Amino acid sequence: RAEGDVEWQKKVIRCMD
């Protein structure tokens, strides 16, 4: 599950930002 992780990380980074 690498593609899904990328989407999740992007969402987390946006929320953290």
C-alpha positions as CSV (number, residue, x, y, z in Angstrom):
1,R,0.0,0.0,0.0
2,A,2.4,2.8,-1.2
3,E,0.0,4.9,-3.2
4,G,-2.5,5.0,-0.4
5,D,0.2,6.0,2.0
6,V,1.2,8.9,-0.2
7,E,-2.3,10.2,-0.2
8,W,-2.6,9.9,3.5
9,Q,0.8,11.6,4.1
10,K,-0.3,14.4,1.9
11,K,-3.5,14.9,3.8
12,V,-1.6,14.7,7.2
13,I,1.0,17.2,6.0
14,R,-1.9,19.6,4.9
15,C,-3.6,19.2,8.3
16,M,-0.4,19.7,10.2
17,D,0.4,22.7,8.0
